[in-house]
């Protein structure tokens, strides 16, 4: 083990380590065996770079950073935008960080992660092991991202977002302080507000969930659906393309809304609607403000339910039928088109 002292700088260098002569070190830096430090690096005091690691040229590392063994940090191709790591930061073993990244203060990145080029991870964030952060992803302050997650390119994880384990976030998505529980899947271009997606929820492309809503476990939301504020979608429900759900709506368990094959006929559900469990709603249906639909109701394609109507348990509204505003349909009744 070699010792290199320059003024008040004390650098402890392990066997067979390679340090470029233009690298600058603060006090009490440790460089492990078989570790490489590139030209022009600026490494702050009390930094530990463990054995078998690589730190590319021009990288700036703040004080009190711990880089675990077999970690690979590159400088990227840009001469003006180098990787910068704040203080204090812990980077787990066998993590790969690929150039032109920013990692803020008080960040912990567990082992076996991959951080792609241009990613920005701001302060006070925790990233679990074996997680992939794609090109130009932004993770704002105060977020937690679990283990075995994938956050794909140009997505934005806004402040306060909490992401569980095994979560997949597609390209160009945005979360605004959302809670994504374990095994949630999001397609491309999704926008999730300050809402909760419970375990194993699956969203296809271009899904929008506004603020203060809850999507219960095992629910699937297909492409181009939109869900309003203060809305709950029950467990194991299916919202097919294209379903537009208003504010303050409650949808019970195992509801099926829309059509998996007919994507050109939009289902519109107004504000303050209550839909019971096991309800089936076809494509092209319009449901007005304040409607109550009880358990087991079937509403076929193209039907229209007026504001304030109530549909009793097990009733059937046939294709193209119109239920007038304020009407009450008895349990088990059938309403046909005129």
N, C-alpha and C positions, 0 to 999 in steps of 0.2 A: 504494500500500500504506500503510495507516494504522498508527499505533503508539499503543497505549493503555497508560499506565503508572499504576498505583495502588500506592503504597508499593513493596514488593519484587516486585509483580506486573507482568510485561511480557507484553502480549497483542498479537500481530501479526495484524492483521485485513486480509484481502484485499478487493479492490475489490467494491463492491456486496454485501458480506456484511451479514446482518441479525442483530444480537445484542440480545436483550431485556435491558433495563436491570437486571433483577433476577438475571441470571445471575452466578454467582460463578466466578472463575478462579484457578488456582494460577499459579506462576511459569512463564514461558517457554512460553506456549500459542500455537499457530499455528492460525488459522482461515482457510481458503482462500476464494477468490473465489466469490461467489454462494452462500455457505453460510449456513444459518439456524440459530441457537442459541436455543432456546425459553426461556420464563420459568422461573426457579427452578432452572435447571440448576446442578449443582455439578461443575465440571471441574477435575481435579487438575493438578499441575504436569507440564510436559514432554509435554503432549498435543498431537497433530496431528490436526486435522479438515480433511481435504483438500477441494478445491473441489467445488462443486455438491452438497454434502451437506446433510442435514437432521437436526438433533438436537432432538427434541420437548421439551416443557416438563417440568421436574422430574426429569430424568434425571441420575443420578450416575455420573460417569466417574472412575476412579482414575488414579493417576500412570502416565506412560510408556505411554499408549495411542495407537495409530495407527489412525485411521479413514480408509480410502482414499476416493478420489473417488466421487461419485454414490451414496454410501451413505445409506440412509433409516432412521432410528431413531425410532420413535414412543413416546409416553409411555403409551399405553393409556388405557382409560376409568376405571381405578381411581385414586382420589385417594390411597389409602393404600399401594398397591403399585406403585411406579414401577420402570422398568427400571434395573438397576444393573450396571455393568461394572467388573470388577476390574483388577488391575495385575500385570505388564504384559500387554496384550492387543493383538493385531493383527486388525483387521476388514477384509477385502478389499473391493475396489471393487464398486460396484453390488449391495451386499448390503442386504436389507430385514429389519429387526428390528422386529416389531410388538408393542411394549408389554408391560409387566408381566413382563419377563424378568429372569433373573439369569445373568450371565456371570462366572465366577470368574476367579481369577488364572492367569496363564501359559496363556492360551488363544489359539489361532490359528484364525481362521475365514477361509477363502479366499473369493475373489470370487464374485459372482453367487449367493450363498446366500439362503435365506429361512428366518427363524426366527419361528415363529408365536407368538401370544399365550400367555403363561404358561409358556414353556419355561424349563428350568433347566439350564444347562451349567456344570458345576462345573470346578474347576481342573485344569490340566495336560492339556487336551484339544486335539486337532487335528481340524478339520473341513475336508474337501476342498471344492473349488469346485463350484458348481451343485448343492449339496445342500439338501434341504428337511427342516426339523425342524418337526414339527407341534405343535398346541396341547398345552400341559401335558406335553410330553415331558421326561423327566429323563435327562440324560447325566452319569453320575457321573465321579469323578476318574480320570484316567489312561486315557481311551479314545481310540481313533483311528477316525474315520469318513471313508471315502474320498470320491472325487468322484462326482457324479451319483447320490447316494443319496437315498432317501425314507424317513424315519422318521415314521410317522404317529401320530396323537394318542394321548396318555396311555400311550405305550410307555415302558419303562424300560431304558436301556442301562447296566448295572451296571459297577462299577469293573473296569478291565482288559480290557473288551471291545474286540476289534479287528475292524473292519468294512471290507471291501474296497470297490472301486468298483462302481457300478451295482447296489447292493444295495437291495432293497425290503423294508421292515419294516412289516407291517400294524398296525392299531390294537390297543392293549392288549397288545402283546407284551412279553416280558421276556427279556433276555439276562444271564446271570450269568458274566461274564468269558469269554464265548464268542468264538470266531474264526469270522467269516462271510467266506468268500473272495468274490472278485469274482462278480457276477451272481447271488448267492443271492437267492431270493424267499421271504418268509414271509407267510402269511396272518394273519388276526386271531387274537388270544388264544393265540399260540404261546409256549412257554417253553423256552428253550435254556440248559442249564447250562454248565459249564466244558468245553465240547466244541467240535469243529471241524466246520463245514459247508463242504465243499470247493466248488470253482468250479461254478456253475450248478445247485446243489441247489435244488429247489423243494419247499416245504412248504405244504400247504393250511392251513385253519383248525384251531386247537386242537391242534396237534402239540406233543408234549413230547419233548425229548431231554435225558436226564439227564447227569451229569458224566462226563468222560473218555471220551466216545464220539467216533467219527469217521464222518461220512457222506461217502462218496466222490463224485467229480464226476458230474454229470448224473443223479443219483438224484432220484426224485420220491416224496414221502411225502404221502399223502392225509389228509383230515381225521380227527381223533380218534385218530390213531395215537400210541403211546407207545413210546419206546426207552429201555432201561435204561442202567445205568452200564457203562463199559468195553466197549462194544459197537461193532462195525464193520459198516457196511452198504456193500457193494461198489458199484463204478461201474455206472451205468445200471440200477440195480435199481428196482423199483416196489413200494411198500408201500401197498396199498389200504386203505380204511376197512373195518372197524376192525381194526388189527393191533396187538397188544400184545407187545413183545419184551422179554425179561428181561435180566439182567446177564450180562456176559462172553459175549456171543453174537457169532459171526462169520457174516456172510451174504456169500456170494461175489457176483461180478459178474453182472449181468443176471438176477438172481432176480426172480420175480414172485410176490407173496404177497397173498392175498385176492382180492376181486372188485371191479371198478370199478362194478358195478351193484348188488350185494347188500350193503347196508351194515348189515344187522341180524344178521349172523352173524360173530362175532368170531373172529379167528385168535389163538391164544395160543401163544407160543413161550417155553419155560422157560429157566432159567438154564443157562449153560455148554453151549449148543447150537452145533454147527457145521453150517452149510448151504453147500453147494458152489455153483459157478457154474452159471448156466442152470437153476436149480431152479424148478419151478412148484408153488405151494401154493395150493389152492383155499380157499374161504371156510368158516368153521366148523371149521377143523382145529385140533387140540390136539397140541402136541409137547412131550413131557416133558423133565425135567432130563437134561442130559448126552447128548442124542441126537446122532448124527453122520449127516448126510445128504450123500451124495456127489454129484458133478456130474451134471446132466441128469436128476435124479429128478423124477417127477411125482406129487404127492399130491393126490388129488381131494377134492371137498367133503365135509366131515363126518368125515373119517378121523381116527383117533387113534393117535399113536405113543407107546408107553410109554417110561418113563425108561430111559436107557442103551442103547436100541436103535441098530442101525446099518443104514442103507439103502444098498445098493451102487449103483454107477454105472448110470444109466439105468433103474433099477427103477420100476415103476408101482404105486402104492397106490390102489386103486379107491375109488369113492365109498362112504363109510360103513365102510370096512375098519378093523380094529383090529390093530395090531402090538403084541404083548405086550412088556412091559418086558424089556430085555436081549436081545431077539431080534436075529438077524443075517439080513438079507435079501440074497440074492445079487444080483450085478450082472445087470441085464436081467430080473429076475424080476417077476412080476405077483402082487399080493396082492389078492384079492377079498373083499368082505363075505360073511359066512356067512349 
